Amino acid sequence: VLANKLIDNNLYENVVFANCAVGGRPLEQLNKGFNYYYLEENLKNMILNFGKVDGILFHQGEANHSNVLGFDNYFNDFNTFHEKIKIISPETKIYLCRATYCNNYSDIDLIYIQNNIINSYDNVYAGPNTDELIDYRIDDCHLSKEGVVEFSNMFFELIKNPINIVAN
């Protein structure tokens, strides 16, 4: 949905996505081991095959909800992730979603941290705040088909008009 929207609106001639998602993992686990190496290999292969990676669409947070695994080191864990990505592809933008909603509530403290991350790095931009998509959930956590379309619409607007300063 997002790729078609980017092409149909002449933002890009071609769009390629590499899905490196690992469900249910806290940010710390995405910085090391298999989870990180899988992302790293995909990023390197995208650069090798296409010359660059314009953006990383980063949707993570539910596992770091204060009532799940916590967010004590979230900012530092993101910094570790950011530094590793910057070595491989310094020009790549990271679109960080605010994503915490699951099982009937958002974690406003984690959203605050995610907003601070967006405000702290030159190449980190706001991705959609998917906590706003409560009415588009199939199981009070995951997005429905309609939710994915709305998520794509939100992402399109933020890629079209990148924002790297957000209000807390």
N, C-alpha and C positions, 0 to 999 in steps of 0.2 A: 504494500500500500504506500509506504513512504517513498520507495524508489520510484514508483510510477509518478507520484506527486512531484518529486524533485525534477524528473525528466519532463513531464508535461508542462511544468511551469518554467522551463528553460534555465533552471539553476545549474544543472549538470546535463551533459550529453549522455553519459553512461554512469550507472551506479552499480557497485558490487558490494555486497555485504558478506562478511565472514562471521558466522555466529560462533562465538567463543564462550557462550553462557554456561555456567555451572550453577544449577539451582540449589537454594538452601544453604549457601556458604557465607560465612562472615567475611568481611573484607580482608582480614588477616590471612585467610586461607587462599585468597586470590593472588597473594604476593610471593608465593613459594611453591615448590613441589610441582606436581603434575598440572594443577590448575593454572599456575602462572606460565609454565613452559609451553602449555597448549596455546595460550594467548600469544606468547612471544613468537612461537613458530608461525602462527597464522599471520601475525603482524609482519614478520620478516618476509614471508611468502607473498603477501599482498604488495609489499614494496618491490620485491624482485619482479613480480609479474606485471605490476601496474605503475611502478615508478614512485608511488607515494600513497599515503593513507591520509585522506582529508580529515577524518574524524573518527573518534571512538565514541559510540553511544553507550554510556555506562549507566545501567539500571540495576542498582544494588542497594540494599538497606534493610529489607525485611528481616533477614537473619540477624542483623545488628540491633534490632528493636530492643529497647531496655528490658522488656519482659521476655525476651528470647535469649540471645547470647550477649547482649550488652554492647555499648559503644565506647567504653573507656579509652581505647586507643585508636578510635576511628580516624581522627585527623592524622595521626602519625602513620597509621597503616596506609592511608591514601597517599601521604607524602612518599612513602617507600614505593608504592605502585607508580606514582607520577615520575619519580626519579628514574626508575627502570625504563619506563616508556620513553622518556625524554632522551635517553642514551640511544635508543634504537631509532626513534623518529621525532626529532626535536620540533618539527613544524606541525605535527598532528595536534588538532584540537581535541579536547576531551569534553564531551557534553555530559555533565553529571546530573542525572535525574535526582529529584527528591523523592525517595521511595521508602516508605516505612509502613504503610497501611496493610494490616492483615488482622483478621479476626476481630473486627469491629472497632478498631481505634488506630489513630496515628501516633507517632512518637515525635512530639514537637521539639524535644531536645535534640534528637538526631537530625531533624530537618534544619535546626539552627546550625548544627555542625556542618551539614552538607552545604548550607548557604555560605558559611564562613570559608569553606574550601573554594567555592566558586569565586568568592571575593578575594582570595589570597594568591591565586595563580594567574599569570597572564594568558595562558593557553587553556584554561578551564572555563567552560561556558555553561550556562544554565540549560539543562535538559528539562523536560516536563516534570511538573510536580504531580506524580501519579496518585498521590493521596487525595487529589481533587476528583478522581474518577471513581468515587465510592459507588455511584449508581450503575457502574459498568462492570461489576464483579460477578463471576459465576459461582464462587464459593466463599464469598466474603474475604477473598485474598487475591485470586488471579483474575486478570481481565477477561471479559467476554469478547466475542468477535466484534461487537460494536465498540467495546472498550479499546481494542487494538486499533480500530479505525480512528477513534478519537485521540488515542495516544500518538498515532502517526500524524494526525493533523496538528497536534500540539508540537511535535518534533519538527515538522515542516516549517512552522512559523519561527521556531527558535534557530533553525539552521539558516533560514532566509534572513533573519535579523538577529544575529548572535548577541547575547547579553552576558557580560562577565562581571557585572555588579548587580547583586540582588539585595532587596531589603530583608532584614531579619525581624 
